[in-house]
Amino acid sequence: MSKLLYKPFSMASSVAGGIAAGIVFKQVWRRLSGEDEAPQATSRDYGWGEVLAAAALQGAIFAVVKAAIDRGGAAGVRRLTGNWPPD
């Protein structure tokens, strides 16, 4: 039953985390590169190194934000209910 209650909360926080991660990535990319947008994989204006570096940075930021939100949500559920949410 607790898994059923936790699932909607988990999905909503994942969506919010994805939005937050996108904002964080744009800010980090802007500071590192001086450009407003990261290169697209199919853009001919950038080389392999720039495209792959942008993708690696974006992936790392998304993974860290997702882990932080998931962990924080689970810790919040534990504080509220006394139980760690089910996997």
Summary of the structure (lengths in Angstrom):
residues: 87
radius of gyration: 17.1
end to end distance: 12.4
largest distance: 53.8
contacts: 204
relative contact order: 0.18
helix: 76%
strand: 0%
